[in-house]
Amino acid sequence: MITVRTKNMSAQVQENIANFNGKITTDTNNVRRLVARVQSASDINTALGRINSSMAAIKADVAEQLKDKLANDLTYLDLQAEDAKNMKDGKPTNNAAKHRAQIQKLLDDIAQNAINELQGQREVLAGKYSALTADIGNTSLGQTRTISPSP
């Protein structure tokens, strides 16, 4: 998906987007492994905190990518200069904004896919929490019930 959508972008932009996707994918995979190892209510709280912080970080990373990476994207800077020249010549274009919107849409799609995965992991945690709390009546005081890790 990313390769097809970035084929007309500069190598620098392609690399930045690939790095962004790799970072988010790694984080999401780490969260998935953490959720799979959950065995107690304390583990659930830890995993939930990690999910929430990952979701916030992903949203912040999109904004950072747009701000920092576009400032050094030669294609974007050239398009801005071209737009300014065309405006001066009485032929307004908006190519820089279109380029920015294309990159933002791609980053937003990558981020949304990761957020959807993290929300799915929240649901897995909810199921594990239900399994833990449902069995409270079946354990005597002082005992802790653990659940086996997911495959």
C-alpha positions in Angstrom: 0.0 0.0 0.0 2.7 2.5 1.0 4.9 1.8 -2.0 2.1 2.4 -4.5 1.0 5.6 -2.8 4.5 7.0 -2.5 5.8 6.1 -6.0 5.6 9.7 -7.3 7.1 11.2 -4.1 10.8 12.0 -3.6 13.1 9.4 -2.1 13.4 11.4 1.0 9.7 11.5 1.6 9.4 7.8 0.8 12.1 7.0 3.4 10.5 9.2 6.0 7.1 7.6 5.5 8.6 4.1 5.6 10.4 5.0 8.8 7.2 6.3 10.3 5.3 3.2 9.3 8.1 1.0 10.7 8.2 2.8 14.0 4.4 2.5 14.5 4.3 -1.1 13.4 7.1 -2.0 15.9 5.2 -0.2 18.7 1.9 -1.9 17.8 3.6 -5.3 17.7 5.2 -4.7 21.1 1.8 -3.8 22.5 0.3 -7.0 21.0 3.0 -9.1 22.7 2.4 -7.3 26.0 -1.4 -7.9 25.8 -0.7 -11.6 25.0 1.3 -12.0 28.2 -1.4 -10.4 30.5 -2.2 -12.7 33.4 -3.4 -10.4 36.2 -5.4 -7.2 36.8 -2.1 -5.4 37.3 -0.9 -6.6 33.9 -4.1 -5.3 32.4 -3.6 -1.9 33.8 0.0 -1.8 32.6 -1.0 -2.9 29.1 -3.9 -0.4 29.0 -1.6 2.4 29.9 0.8 1.3 27.1 -2.1 1.3 24.6 -3.2 4.7 25.6 0.3 6.2 25.5 0.9 4.6 22.1 -2.3 6.0 20.6 -1.4 9.5 21.9 2.2 9.2 20.5 0.9 8.1 17.1 -1.3 11.1 16.8 1.6 13.4 17.9 3.9 11.7 15.4 1.7 12.6 12.5 1.8 16.2 13.3 5.6 16.1 13.9 6.1 14.3 10.5 4.2 17.0 8.7 5.9 19.9 10.4 9.5 18.6 10.5 9.7 16.5 7.3 7.9 18.9 5.0 10.2 21.7 6.0 13.1 19.7 4.4 11.1 18.1 1.5 12.7 19.6 -1.6 9.7 18.8 -3.7 7.4 20.6 -1.3 9.7 23.6 -1.2 9.9 23.7 -5.0 6.1 23.5 -5.3 5.8 26.4 -2.8 8.2 28.5 -4.9 6.3 27.5 -8.1 3.0 28.4 -6.5 4.3 31.8 -5.4 5.7 32.5 -8.9 2.4 31.4 -10.5 0.4 33.6 -8.1 2.6 36.6 -9.1 2.0 35.8 -12.8 -1.7 35.8 -12.2 -2.1 32.0 -12.6 -2.7 30.8 -9.1 -1.9 27.1 -8.4 -2.1 25.2 -5.2 0.3 22.4 -5.8 2.2 22.6 -2.6 -1.0 22.3 -0.6 -2.0 19.3 -2.7 1.3 17.7 -2.1 1.0 18.3 1.6 -2.5 17.0 1.7 -1.4 13.8 -0.1 1.3 13.2 2.4 -1.0 14.0 5.3 -3.6 11.6 4.0 -1.1 8.8 3.8 0.3 9.5 7.3 -3.3 9.7 8.7 -4.1 6.3 7.1 -1.0 4.7 8.5 -1.8 6.1 11.9 -5.5 5.1 11.8 -4.6 1.5 10.9 -2.3 1.4 14.0 -4.9 3.0 16.2 -7.5 0.4 15.0 -5.1 -2.4 15.9 -4.5 -0.8 19.4 -8.3 -0.5 19.9 -8.6 -4.1 19.0 -6.0 -4.9 21.7 -8.1 -2.9 24.2 -11.0 -5.3 23.4 -8.7 -8.2 24.0 -7.9 -6.7 27.4 -11.6 -6.3 28.2 -12.1 -10.0 27.5 -9.2 -10.9 29.8 -10.5 -8.6 32.5 -14.0 -10.3 32.2 -12.3 -13.7 32.5 -10.4 -12.6 35.6 -13.3 -11.0 37.4 -15.8 -13.7 36.5 -13.8 -16.2 38.4 -13.5 -14.1 41.6 -16.4 -16.1 43.2 -14.5 -19.4 42.4 -11.4 -18.5 44.4 -11.0 -18.2 48.1 -9.7 -15.2 49.9 -6.0 -14.8 49.5 -5.7 -16.6 46.3 -5.0 -15.0 43.0 -6.2 -16.4 39.7 -4.0 -16.0 36.7 -5.1 -16.7 33.1 -2.9 -18.5 30.6 -1.3 -16.3 27.9 -3.0 -16.0 24.5 -1.3 -17.9 21.6 
